[in-house]
């Protein structure tokens, strides 16, 4: 079982590789090698028996991608992308990396006769655009309101068509917003969803820029890795031709998140959150989806947290060594 | 008012240009020139004051498209595509013409600083894929089951995003199946919808390869031209960011079509249709959408026939000089 991970230095890419090294197998077969590719070299701790090769390069270069694919990995995880804010700020770069890069990958696979790898493609709930119904069902149309969402939606269409034609075996995953993201606070509009949990759990203050009744759709990094593994292993015939799945998640308000934080870590911790309204972020978040009915993915066996306490607990276990603030 | 028509030699392209020459104006302005572009030279009768230049060329060549766009037409009608069957049979050619050609056009527009033309883009109900609800609403998801539908859906996404970014001013039109197509019977799976009306109206026999209870979504060539003109003239602000519209049409069964033919042209004409079931065509048509609720396009002023008698009448007037078979 040879595995290629594009976007290996990203948060999910790194955690996925950690999990693959821990499991040692995928689709019932021993993992023999992992090729960890990203625009920068991924930092991976590997003490085990799996050969991990780390490489930095550019997916917008067709020859580079063709070389990666020529190794004929059994499973390809395609998580390489620039994020929403950057794709919006730099139109040309967004299309080059998020669309051209994806096309390079898919076309390189087509060019290898008789090679039909499972491709797990990271899409996003950004493929959807407001106005939304109160709950978004699996057959809701894709009308993205960002270039990032557009690029992801185009990748979904290509993946489904190439798969239908038997040229690859793709599964597209519309990830919820991942909370709690480890690391430093970042400037992404969605950053506060993680900041208000992660920072107080480390004894640091955090700013809440929106109202407490804002609802959003979330899952933990641990669930995100679980989604990717399940997508690599699922029977494609059971999925059928609709290859892009809205993943399960938790629809929860910011107020409920803070209450969960207090439940897990106490009032002193939750009090580290300061409400300071930011109209720009309020406006952006207002256009985001709040709740999905992810029936298909649930039927197909994808599992997410059902309480925000579980999401906090996953963060405490995976990032804080199980230690709550005293 | 300068106009560029890509796909000018196709059925809709030719009829659109005829209509534009007849009207002499678009968006309230006199038409000064029409550039009629296609892979073959379009045959256009032009006795009027409008300068019509006919050119044959290849939209997959970026430089060719850039040159067309450098003339800065006020309105661009993009109807150039290879059809569903050909795009399915030749995967690479379909993506090259239907996707790369469209990207060439949109990117050439972006490259002209400050140039924001109205682009009317021919999409198709092939962007949808079975299984369908009994009536397909405007917010139904796009899960095409052909490469053609995939290419059209990607064009829609690009059009919406480029328009949202202010780089062009696009309107995408999901045309119903156009009936009655003039000309000779063709091998397209949808051909019989036209054949069973056109051939008997010319005293010729026609074969019906499906059951009479098969329902489909149709509009006349005259309506198709009307859709394109209205899309060129509509206020983009009223349309908003969801720039791709399912057009109105008529949901009607084959049996009802034949009854309408008998109503208009008599039993002797309708009796020229021979039922000869073709399992291949039955299977293909079974996966096609039957009925849409095109509320948005109707609210935006797009108008189609509401009876099949009207569709037949349009054909008799536009193609047969108003003469019914005796």
Interface residues (C-beta under 8 A of the other chain):
Chain A: X91 X129 X138 X139 X140 X141 X142 X143 X144 X145 X147 X150 X153 X154 X157 X158 X160 X161 X164 X165 X167 X241 X242
Chain B: X91 X129 X138 X139 X140 X141 X142 X143 X144 X145 X147 X150 X153 X154 X157 X158 X160 X161 X164 X165 X167 X241 X242
